[in-house]
Amino acid sequence: MPAETNKQKQRRRSSDIDVALDVLCRLAKPGQCLNTREIAEVCGCSQVTISQIMRNGLKKARIKATRLQLQDYLEE
């Protein structure tokens, strides 16, 4: 069996983070807020990785909101 490539490792790690975030969302109590350190601990990654995921998600949300003319909802 050939060794796993960096791209494959990255995809697997991304998938692992996705699963951990999904579980975290399902277990969180309503109104509960977690900081990046706590989220990173559960996901098995760094706070920097969590911050990058958050930034990318907000960027995508802003783009979609602009397309749908919903910018006011993101400004809160």
Phi and psi in degrees as GROMACS dihedral restraints (atoms count N, CA, C in turn):
[ dihedral_restraints ]
;  ai    aj    ak    al  type     phi  dphi    fc
    3     4     5     6     1   -68.7    20    10
    4     5     6     7     1   152.5    20    10
    6     7     8     9     1   -65.2    20    10
    7     8     9    10     1   149.2    20    10
    9    10    11    12     1   -69.9    20    10
   10    11    12    13     1   133.5    20    10
   12    13    14    15     1   -78.3    20    10
   13    14    15    16     1   164.5    20    10
   15    16    17    18     1   -60.1    20    10
   16    17    18    19     1   -38.9    20    10
   18    19    20    21     1   -64.7    20    10
   19    20    21    22     1   -40.5    20    10
   21    22    23    24     1   -65.9    20    10
   22    23    24    25     1   -40.9    20    10
   24    25    26    27     1   -62.0    20    10
   25    26    27    28     1   -42.5    20    10
   27    28    29    30     1   -63.7    20    10
   28    29    30    31     1   -42.2    20    10
   30    31    32    33     1   -63.9    20    10
   31    32    33    34     1   -42.5    20    10
   33    34    35    36     1   -64.8    20    10
   34    35    36    37     1   -42.2    20    10
   36    37    38    39     1   -64.9    20    10
   37    38    39    40     1   -41.9    20    10
   39    40    41    42     1   -60.9    20    10
   40    41    42    43     1   -41.4    20    10
   42    43    44    45     1   -64.6    20    10
   43    44    45    46     1   -41.0    20    10
   45    46    47    48     1   -61.5    20    10
   46    47    48    49     1   -42.1    20    10
   48    49    50    51     1   -65.0    20    10
   49    50    51    52     1   -42.7    20    10
   51    52    53    54     1   -58.2    20    10
   52    53    54    55     1   -44.7    20    10
   54    55    56    57     1   -64.0    20    10
   55    56    57    58     1   -45.4    20    10
   57    58    59    60     1   -62.3    20    10
   58    59    60    61     1   -40.7    20    10
   60    61    62    63     1   -65.6    20    10
   61    62    63    64     1   -39.1    20    10
   63    64    65    66     1   -62.3    20    10
   64    65    66    67     1   -46.4    20    10
   66    67    68    69     1   -63.0    20    10
   67    68    69    70     1   -43.3    20    10
   69    70    71    72     1   -60.3    20    10
   70    71    72    73     1   -42.6    20    10
   72    73    74    75     1   -63.8    20    10
   73    74    75    76     1   -39.0    20    10
   75    76    77    78     1   -71.0    20    10
   76    77    78    79     1   -30.1    20    10
   78    79    80    81     1   -90.9    20    10
   79    80    81    82     1   -17.6    20    10
   81    82    83    84     1   -66.7    20    10
   82    83    84    85     1   141.4    20    10
   84    85    86    87     1   -78.9    20    10
   85    86    87    88     1   152.2    20    10
   87    88    89    90     1   -55.2    20    10
   88    89    90    91     1   130.6    20    10
   90    91    92    93     1    82.9    20    10
   91    92    93    94     1    -4.8    20    10
   93    94    95    96     1   -71.8    20    10
   94    95    96    97     1   133.3    20    10
   96    97    98    99     1  -117.7    20    10
   97    98    99   100     1   133.3    20    10
   99   100   101   102     1  -114.6    20    10
  100   101   102   103     1   146.9    20    10
  102   103   104   105     1   -89.7    20    10
  103   104   105   106     1   171.2    20    10
  105   106   107   108     1   -61.6    20    10
  106   107   108   109     1   -32.9    20    10
  108   109   110   111     1   -63.9    20    10
  109   110   111   112     1   -45.7    20    10
  111   112   113   114     1   -64.2    20    10
  112   113   114   115     1   -42.5    20    10
  114   115   116   117     1   -64.9    20    10
  115   116   117   118     1   -45.2    20    10
  117   118   119   120     1   -61.3    20    10
  118   119   120   121     1   -38.4    20    10
  120   121   122   123     1   -61.0    20    10
  121   122   123   124     1   -45.6    20    10
  123   124   125   126     1   -66.5    20    10
  124   125   126   127     1   -39.1    20    10
  126   127   128   129     1   -81.7    20    10
  127   128   129   130     1   -13.0    20    10
  129   130   131   132     1    72.0    20    10
  130   131   132   133     1    35.8    20    10
  132   133   134   135     1  -138.6    20    10
  133   134   135   136     1  -174.9    20    10
  135   136   137   138     1   -89.5    20    10
  136   137   138   139     1   161.9    20    10
  138   139   140   141     1   -62.1    20    10
  139   140   141   142     1   -33.8    20    10
  141   142   143   144     1   -62.3    20    10
  142   143   144   145     1   -42.3    20    10
  144   145   146   147     1   -61.7    20    10
  145   146   147   148     1   -44.7    20    10
  147   148   149   150     1   -62.5    20    10
  148   149   150   151     1   -42.5    20    10
  150   151   152   153     1   -62.2    20    10
  151   152   153   154     1   -40.0    20    10
  153   154   155   156     1   -64.8    20    10
  154   155   156   157     1   -41.6    20    10
  156   157   158   159     1   -62.0    20    10
  157   158   159   160     1   -43.0    20    10
  159   160   161   162     1   -63.1    20    10
  160   161   162   163     1   -45.9    20    10
  162   163   164   165     1   -61.2    20    10
  163   164   165   166     1   -44.9    20    10
  165   166   167   168     1   -63.7    20    10
  166   167   168   169     1   -40.8    20    10
  168   169   170   171     1   -64.6    20    10
  169   170   171   172     1   -42.7    20    10
  171   172   173   174     1   -65.0    20    10
  172   173   174   175     1   -39.2    20    10
  174   175   176   177     1   -61.2    20    10
  175   176   177   178     1   -46.0    20    10
  177   178   179   180     1   -63.3    20    10
  178   179   180   181     1   -40.3    20    10
  180   181   182   183     1   -64.3    20    10
  181   182   183   184     1   -40.5    20    10
  183   184   185   186     1   -63.9    20    10
  184   185   186   187     1   -42.3    20    10
  186   187   188   189     1   -62.4    20    10
  187   188   189   190     1   -46.6    20    10
  189   190   191   192     1   -65.6    20    10
  190   191   192   193     1   -40.2    20    10
  192   193   194   195     1   -62.9    20    10
  193   194   195   196     1   -38.8    20    10
  195   196   197   198     1   -64.2    20    10
  196   197   198   199     1   -44.6    20    10
  198   199   200   201     1   -60.9    20    10
  199   200   201   202     1   -37.1    20    10
  201   202   203   204     1   -93.0    20    10
  202   203   204   205     1     5.1    20    10
  204   205   206   207     1    57.5    20    10
  205   206   207   208     1    45.9    20    10
  207   208   209   210     1  -119.7    20    10
  208   209   210   211     1    27.3    20    10
  210   211   212   213     1   -55.8    20    10
  211   212   213   214     1   -34.2    20    10
  213   214   215   216     1   -58.6    20    10
  214   215   216   217     1   -31.5    20    10
  216   217   218   219     1   -71.5    20    10
  217   218   219   220     1   -26.4    20    10
  219   220   221   222     1   -86.6    20    10
  220   221   222   223     1   -15.4    20    10
  222   223   224   225     1   -79.1    20    10
  223   224   225   226     1   -11.0    20    10
